[in-house]
Amino acid sequence: MSDEYFEGVRSQAPVDGAHPEGMLPPKASLSAPKGFSPRSIHEKLLSICIPTWNRKELLKRLLERIASEATGFEGEIELCISDNGSTDGTREYLENVVAKGPFSTRFNFNSRNEGFDRNLLCAVYLATGEFIWFFGDDDLILADKEHVAAEG
């Protein structure tokens, strides 16, 4: 795109609380305060975000594998799961089993199916980690020896 296009974008009036000088704050305000650590603003190192809808058994399989592979890192990981109005007992499983497990948990329960995109965003909005790792509720994590066997 041409420089003219970007000049036009920069000169537009701010919308919805955007910075008055354009999309980004002035360079001087981008420097971190003395003693600032990016880790200090995050509750966890990793947020595992999982949107789900009516796949309790597949979600259960995924969460069991995450628990077995992340042993020793429980304090650094949070599970951020957004349920899209499931009717198969997913909510009860999350509240009664997963919430009592080794990881910090953050749940969103939509009252109806909002579609995949919105449900994924709901999971992201729950995240407080420095990094986000997305999983589908039907994803399968292979153990190290299974991964090696699959490649061999």
C-alpha positions in Angstrom: 0.0 0.0 0.0 1.1 3.5 -0.7 2.4 6.0 1.9 -0.6 8.2 0.9 -3.0 5.5 2.3 -1.2 5.4 5.7 -1.1 9.3 5.9 -4.9 9.2 5.4 -5.2 6.7 8.2 -3.0 8.7 10.6 -4.9 11.9 9.9 -8.3 10.4 10.8 -10.0 11.5 14.0 -9.7 9.1 16.9 -12.4 6.5 17.3 -13.6 4.9 20.6 -10.9 6.2 22.8 -8.0 5.8 20.3 -4.9 7.9 21.0 -5.5 11.4 19.6 -2.2 11.3 17.6 -3.3 8.2 15.7 -3.2 4.5 16.4 -0.1 4.4 18.5 1.0 6.5 21.5 4.0 8.7 21.0 7.4 6.9 21.0 8.4 8.4 24.3 5.5 6.6 26.1 6.5 3.2 24.7 9.5 2.8 26.9 9.1 0.6 30.0 9.3 2.1 33.4 12.5 1.5 35.4 12.3 -1.9 37.1 9.5 -3.1 34.9 9.3 -6.8 34.1 6.7 -8.1 31.5 6.2 -11.1 33.8 5.0 -8.7 36.6 1.8 -7.9 34.7 0.8 -11.6 34.1 -0.6 -13.9 36.6 0.7 -17.1 34.9 3.4 -17.9 32.3 1.0 -19.8 30.0 -2.7 -19.6 29.4 -4.1 -22.7 27.6 -7.2 -21.5 25.8 -9.8 -24.1 24.8 -13.2 -23.3 23.2 -15.6 -26.2 23.5 -19.1 -27.2 22.6 -20.8 -30.6 23.4 -17.5 -32.6 23.4 -17.1 -33.4 27.0 -15.4 -36.8 26.4 -12.9 -35.3 23.9 -12.2 -32.3 26.2 -11.7 -34.7 29.1 -9.1 -36.7 27.1 -7.3 -33.4 26.2 -7.2 -32.2 29.7 -6.0 -35.5 31.1 -3.1 -35.4 28.6 -2.3 -31.8 29.4 -2.1 -32.7 33.1 0.2 -35.6 32.4 2.5 -33.7 30.1 2.7 -30.5 32.3 3.5 -32.2 35.6 5.8 -29.9 37.6 4.5 -26.7 35.9 1.1 -26.5 37.5 1.8 -23.2 39.1 2.8 -21.6 35.8 -0.3 -22.7 33.7 -3.9 -21.7 33.7 -6.7 -23.4 31.8 -9.1 -20.9 30.1 -12.1 -22.8 28.8 -15.1 -21.3 27.2 -18.2 -23.5 26.9 -20.5 -22.6 24.0 -23.8 -23.6 25.7 -23.1 -27.4 25.8 -25.9 -29.7 26.8 -23.8 -32.9 27.4 -22.7 -32.2 30.9 -19.5 -30.2 30.0 -20.3 -27.4 32.5 -20.8 -29.8 35.4 -17.5 -31.7 34.5 -15.6 -28.4 34.4 -17.0 -27.0 37.6 -16.9 -30.3 39.6 -13.8 -32.0 38.3 -11.5 -29.6 36.4 -11.9 -26.7 38.8 -10.6 -29.0 41.6 -7.6 -30.2 39.5 -3.9 -29.1 39.7 -4.2 -26.0 37.4 -5.7 -22.6 37.9 -8.9 -22.5 35.9 -11.0 -19.7 34.4 -14.3 -20.6 32.7 -16.8 -18.9 30.6 -20.3 -20.4 30.1 -22.3 -19.0 27.2 -26.0 -19.4 27.7 -26.3 -20.4 24.0 -24.1 -21.3 21.1 -22.4 -18.1 20.0 -20.4 -19.7 17.1 -16.8 -20.8 17.1 -15.2 -17.4 16.6 -17.0 -15.7 19.5 -16.4 -18.7 21.8 -12.7 -18.6 20.9 -12.5 -14.9 21.8 -14.3 -15.6 25.1 -11.5 -18.1 25.9 -8.9 -15.5 25.0 -10.5 -12.9 27.2 -10.1 -15.2 30.2 -6.3 -15.4 29.7 -3.9 -13.7 32.1 -0.8 -15.6 31.0 2.3 -14.1 29.3 1.8 -16.6 26.5 -1.4 -18.2 25.0 -1.6 -21.6 23.5 -4.7 -22.6 21.7 -6.2 -26.0 21.6 -9.3 -27.4 20.1 -11.4 -29.5 22.4 -10.7 -32.5 20.0 -6.9 -32.0 19.8 -4.7 -34.8 20.9 -1.3 -34.3 22.5 1.1 -37.1 21.8 3.4 -38.2 24.6 7.1 -37.9 23.9 7.6 -41.6 23.1 4.5 -41.7 20.9 5.7 -38.6 19.0 9.1 -40.3 18.4 7.3 -43.5 17.3 5.1 -41.5 14.9 8.1 -39.8 13.3 10.2 -43.0 13.1 
